[in-house]
Amino acid sequence: MRSKATANQVDEYLRHLAPEKQPLAQEVRRIIKSAVAHLEENIRWDKACYFFYGPVCYFSPSRSGIHLGFFRGKELHDPSRRLVSRNGQTPHIKIRTLDDIDEEYFADLVREAVHLNQN
């Protein structure tokens, strides 16, 4: 049985990120939570993951920033073609600076991913 992470566990996860990655992760977390309020937030696979009828999305640190990934990313409508995947990786968006964050676009992807899990 999966144990639900508390907000404190996710907060702790964020505190352990490199200082330059923390604002990126905090903003992505805010967008995910505001896009779909009823997502379950967990720490799984060493990532902050979000679930609703299965895994929806995650964020995790990368060498140069963070990744916002979508477990069913290959099925998402991605008109800006920001989702990348190579060597079997889960499709994700590379975020290196706050300027890379597009709140409306990211929220739309989260909502679409939730919709895929509901159907």
BAGUDREN-301887 format. One line per field, with one value per residue: residue number from 0; x, y, z of N, C-alpha, C in turn; residue in three letters. Coordinates in Angstrom, 1 decimal. Example, Ala and Ser with C-alpha at 12.3 -4.5 7.8 and 13.67 -1.06 7.14 Angstrom:
2
pos <- [0,1]
n_X <- [13.2,12.8]
n_Y <- [-5.7,-2.2]
n_Z <- [7.8,7.1]
ca_X <- [12.3,13.7]
ca_Y <- [-4.5,-1.1]
ca_Z <- [7.8,7.1]
c_X <- [13.2,12.9]
c_Y <- [-3.3,0.0]
c_Z <- [7.8,7.9]
code <- [ALA,SER]
//
This chain:
119
pos <- [0,1,2,3,4,5,6,7,8,9,10,11,12,13,14,15,16,17,18,19,20,21,22,23,24,25,26,27,28,29,30,31,32,33,34,35,36,37,38,39,40,41,42,43,44,45,46,47,48,49,50,51,52,53,54,55,56,57,58,59,60,61,62,63,64,65,66,67,68,69,70,71,72,73,74,75,76,77,78,79,80,81,82,83,84,85,86,87,88,89,90,91,92,93,94,95,96,97,98,99,100,101,102,103,104,105,106,107,108,109,110,111,112,113,114,115,116,117,118]
n_X <- [0.8,0.5,2.0,0.8,2.4,3.1,2.6,4.7,6.8,7.2,7.9,10.3,11.7,12.0,13.6,16.0,17.0,19.3,20.2,19.8,17.9,15.6,13.7,12.7,11.5,9.6,7.9,7.0,5.7,3.6,2.2,1.3,-0.3,-2.2,-3.4,-4.9,-6.6,-7.1,-5.1,-3.0,-0.2,3.0,6.2,7.9,10.0,12.3,11.4,9.1,5.9,2.7,-0.6,-3.6,-6.0,-3.9,-0.5,0.3,2.1,5.4,8.1,11.6,15.1,17.6,20.7,21.1,18.9,15.5,13.3,10.1,8.0,5.8,3.9,2.3,3.2,3.7,1.2,0.1,-1.2,1.0,1.6,3.7,5.9,7.6,8.0,10.3,12.1,14.4,16.4,14.6,13.5,11.0,8.7,9.4,9.7,12.4,13.6,15.3,15.5,13.5,12.3,11.8,9.4,6.1,3.2,0.5,0.6,1.9,0.0,-2.2,-1.2,-1.0,-3.7,-4.7,-3.3,-4.4,-7.0,-6.6,-6.0,-8.4,-10.1]
n_Y <- [-1.2,2.2,4.8,7.9,11.0,13.6,17.2,18.2,16.3,16.7,19.4,19.1,17.6,19.6,21.4,20.0,20.2,21.7,25.1,26.9,25.6,25.4,27.7,27.2,24.7,25.1,26.9,25.4,23.4,24.9,25.6,23.1,22.3,24.3,24.0,21.6,20.9,18.6,16.6,13.9,14.2,13.0,11.6,9.7,7.4,9.0,11.5,14.3,13.5,13.4,12.3,11.0,8.8,7.2,7.7,11.1,13.4,14.7,16.3,16.9,17.2,18.2,18.2,20.8,22.3,21.8,19.1,18.8,16.3,14.1,11.2,10.1,11.4,11.1,11.0,13.4,16.6,18.7,21.5,23.4,21.9,21.2,19.1,16.6,13.5,11.1,8.1,6.4,7.9,9.4,11.5,15.0,18.4,20.6,22.8,25.6,28.2,30.7,32.0,30.1,28.9,28.5,29.3,29.0,27.1,24.9,24.3,23.6,21.2,19.6,19.4,18.1,15.7,14.6,14.3,12.3,10.2,9.8,8.7]
n_Z <- [0.0,-0.8,0.9,1.9,1.3,3.5,3.5,4.8,4.2,1.5,1.6,3.0,1.1,-0.9,0.5,0.6,-2.0,-4.3,-3.6,-5.8,-7.3,-5.8,-6.0,-8.5,-8.3,-6.3,-7.6,-9.7,-8.3,-7.1,-9.3,-10.3,-8.1,-8.1,-10.5,-10.5,-7.8,-6.3,-6.4,-5.3,-3.5,-3.4,-2.3,-4.5,-6.1,-5.7,-6.4,-6.5,-6.7,-8.4,-8.1,-9.5,-10.0,-10.7,-11.7,-12.5,-12.9,-12.3,-10.5,-10.6,-9.6,-12.0,-13.9,-14.7,-13.7,-13.1,-13.9,-15.2,-15.4,-17.2,-16.8,-18.8,-21.0,-23.7,-24.8,-24.6,-25.7,-27.2,-28.2,-28.2,-28.3,-26.1,-24.5,-24.0,-24.6,-24.2,-24.6,-23.3,-21.3,-19.2,-20.7,-20.5,-19.4,-19.6,-17.2,-16.6,-15.7,-14.0,-16.1,-17.9,-17.2,-17.9,-16.9,-17.6,-19.8,-18.6,-16.6,-18.2,-19.4,-17.1,-16.3,-18.6,-18.5,-16.1,-17.0,-19.0,-17.3,-16.0,-18.0]
ca_X <- [0.0,1.3,1.7,0.7,3.4,2.6,3.2,6.0,7.7,7.5,8.7,11.6,12.3,12.4,14.7,17.2,17.4,20.3,19.5,19.4,16.8,14.5,12.6,12.1,10.7,8.5,7.0,6.3,4.7,2.5,1.4,0.6,-1.4,-3.3,-4.1,-5.8,-6.5,-7.3,-4.0,-2.3,1.2,3.9,7.6,8.1,11.1,13.1,10.8,7.8,5.0,1.3,-1.4,-5.0,-6.3,-2.6,0.5,0.1,3.3,6.4,9.2,12.8,16.2,18.4,22.0,21.0,17.7,14.6,12.4,8.6,7.7,4.4,4.0,1.7,3.6,3.6,-0.2,-0.4,-1.1,2.2,1.8,5.0,6.9,8.5,8.2,11.4,12.3,15.4,16.9,13.6,13.1,9.6,8.6,9.6,10.1,13.5,13.4,16.6,15.4,12.1,11.8,11.4,8.2,4.9,2.2,-0.7,1.0,2.1,-1.3,-3.0,-0.6,-1.4,-5.1,-4.9,-2.8,-5.4,-8.1,-6.2,-6.1,-9.9,-10.8]
ca_Y <- [0.0,3.4,5.7,9.3,11.9,14.8,18.4,18.4,15.5,17.4,20.6,18.6,17.3,20.9,21.9,19.3,20.6,22.8,26.4,27.5,24.8,25.5,28.5,26.6,23.6,25.7,27.5,24.3,22.8,25.8,25.5,21.8,22.2,25.2,23.5,20.5,20.9,17.3,15.7,13.4,14.6,11.9,11.4,8.4,7.3,10.1,12.6,14.8,12.9,13.7,11.1,11.0,7.6,6.8,8.8,12.2,14.2,14.8,17.2,16.4,18.0,17.7,18.8,22.3,22.9,20.7,18.5,18.6,15.2,13.5,9.8,9.7,12.6,10.9,11.1,14.8,17.6,19.6,22.4,24.2,20.9,21.4,17.8,15.8,12.2,10.3,7.0,5.8,8.8,9.9,12.9,16.0,19.7,21.1,24.1,26.0,29.5,31.0,32.4,28.9,28.5,29.0,28.8,28.5,25.9,23.8,23.9,22.9,19.9,18.9,19.1,17.1,14.4,14.2,13.9,11.0,9.1,9.6,8.0]
ca_Z <- [0.0,-0.9,2.0,1.4,1.9,4.0,2.9,5.4,3.5,0.2,2.0,3.3,-0.2,-1.5,1.3,0.2,-3.3,-4.3,-3.4,-7.0,-7.9,-4.9,-6.5,-9.7,-7.9,-5.6,-8.6,-10.4,-7.3,-6.9,-10.6,-10.3,-7.1,-8.4,-11.7,-10.1,-6.4,-5.6,-6.7,-4.2,-3.6,-2.7,-2.7,-5.0,-7.0,-5.4,-7.1,-6.0,-7.7,-8.2,-8.6,-9.6,-10.8,-11.3,-11.7,-13.4,-13.2,-11.2,-10.8,-9.9,-10.0,-13.1,-13.7,-14.9,-13.2,-12.8,-14.9,-15.0,-16.3,-17.3,-17.0,-20.1,-21.8,-25.2,-25.2,-24.3,-26.8,-26.8,-29.4,-28.1,-28.4,-25.1,-23.9,-24.6,-24.0,-24.9,-23.9,-22.5,-20.2,-19.2,-21.4,-19.5,-19.8,-18.9,-16.6,-16.1,-15.0,-13.9,-17.4,-18.7,-16.7,-18.6,-15.9,-18.3,-20.5,-17.6,-16.0,-19.2,-19.5,-15.9,-16.5,-19.7,-17.9,-15.2,-17.9,-19.5,-16.2,-15.7,-19.0]
c_X <- [0.9,1.0,1.7,1.7,2.6,3.2,4.6,7.1,8.1,8.3,10.1,12.4,12.8,13.6,16.1,17.7,18.5,19.6,19.0,18.2,15.5,13.4,11.9,11.1,9.5,7.5,6.2,5.3,3.5,1.6,0.6,-0.5,-2.5,-4.1,-5.2,-5.6,-6.5,-6.2,-3.4,-0.8,2.1,5.3,7.7,9.3,12.1,12.7,9.5,6.8,3.6,0.5,-2.9,-5.4,-5.0,-1.7,0.2,1.3,4.2,7.3,10.4,14.0,16.9,19.8,21.9,19.8,16.8,13.9,11.0,8.2,6.2,4.5,3.4,2.0,3.5,2.2,-0.7,-0.2,0.0,2.5,3.1,6.1,8.0,8.9,9.3,11.6,13.4,15.9,15.9,13.1,11.6,9.6,8.6,9.9,11.3,13.3,14.7,16.5,13.9,11.5,11.3,10.0,7.0,3.7,1.0,-0.5,1.1,0.8,-2.2,-2.5,-1.0,-2.9,-5.4,-4.4,-3.8,-6.6,-7.8,-6.4,-7.6,-10.6,-10.1]
c_Y <- [1.2,4.3,7.2,10.2,13.1,16.0,18.6,17.5,16.2,18.7,20.2,18.2,18.5,21.5,21.3,19.5,21.7,24.2,27.1,26.8,25.0,26.4,27.9,25.5,24.1,26.3,26.4,23.6,23.6,25.7,24.2,21.8,23.2,24.7,22.5,20.3,19.5,16.2,15.2,13.6,13.6,12.1,9.9,8.4,8.4,11.4,13.1,14.4,13.3,12.7,11.5,9.9,7.1,7.9,9.8,12.8,14.2,16.0,16.7,17.2,17.4,18.4,20.3,23.0,21.8,20.2,18.4,17.5,14.7,12.1,9.3,10.9,12.4,11.0,12.6,15.7,18.6,20.5,23.1,23.2,21.0,20.1,17.0,14.5,11.6,9.2,6.4,6.6,9.1,11.2,14.0,17.3,20.1,22.5,24.5,27.3,29.7,31.5,31.3,28.4,29.3,28.5,28.2,27.2,24.7,23.4,23.2,21.4,19.0,18.5,18.0,15.7,13.8,13.6,12.5,9.9,8.8,8.8,6.7]
c_Z <- [0.0,0.3,1.5,2.1,2.5,3.4,3.5,4.7,2.2,0.5,2.3,2.0,-0.9,-0.8,1.0,-1.2,-3.2,-4.3,-4.7,-7.7,-7.0,-5.5,-7.7,-9.3,-7.1,-6.5,-9.3,-9.5,-7.2,-8.2,-10.6,-9.3,-7.4,-9.7,-11.4,-8.6,-5.7,-5.9,-5.4,-4.4,-2.7,-3.1,-3.2,-6.0,-6.9,-6.2,-6.3,-7.1,-7.3,-8.9,-8.6,-10.5,-11.4,-11.3,-12.8,-13.9,-12.0,-11.5,-10.0,-10.4,-11.2,-13.0,-13.8,-14.4,-12.6,-14.0,-14.4,-16.0,-16.2,-17.7,-18.3,-21.1,-23.3,-25.7,-25.1,-25.6,-26.4,-28.0,-29.4,-28.3,-27.4,-24.4,-24.7,-23.9,-24.9,-24.0,-22.9,-21.3,-20.3,-19.9,-20.3,-20.1,-19.0,-18.5,-16.0,-15.3,-14.8,-15.2,-18.2,-18.3,-17.3,-17.8,-16.7,-19.1,-19.6,-17.0,-16.9,-19.4,-18.3,-16.0,-17.5,-19.2,-16.9,-16.0,-18.5,-18.5,-15.9,-16.8,-19.4]
code <- [MET,ARG,SER,LYS,ALA,THR,ALA,ASN,GLN,VAL,ASP,GLU,TYR,LEU,ARG,HIS,LEU,ALA,PRO,GLU,LYS,GLN,PRO,LEU,ALA,GLN,GLU,VAL,ARG,ARG,ILE,ILE,LYS,SER,ALA,VAL,ALA,HIS,LEU,GLU,GLU,ASN,ILE,ARG,TRP,ASP,LYS,ALA,CYS,TYR,PHE,PHE,TYR,GLY,PRO,VAL,CYS,TYR,PHE,SER,PRO,SER,ARG,SER,GLY,ILE,HIS,LEU,GLY,PHE,PHE,ARG,GLY,LYS,GLU,LEU,HIS,ASP,PRO,SER,ARG,ARG,LEU,VAL,SER,ARG,ASN,GLY,GLN,THR,PRO,HIS,ILE,LYS,ILE,ARG,THR,LEU,ASP,ASP,ILE,ASP,GLU,GLU,TYR,PHE,ALA,ASP,LEU,VAL,ARG,GLU,ALA,VAL,HIS,LEU,ASN,GLN,ASN]
//
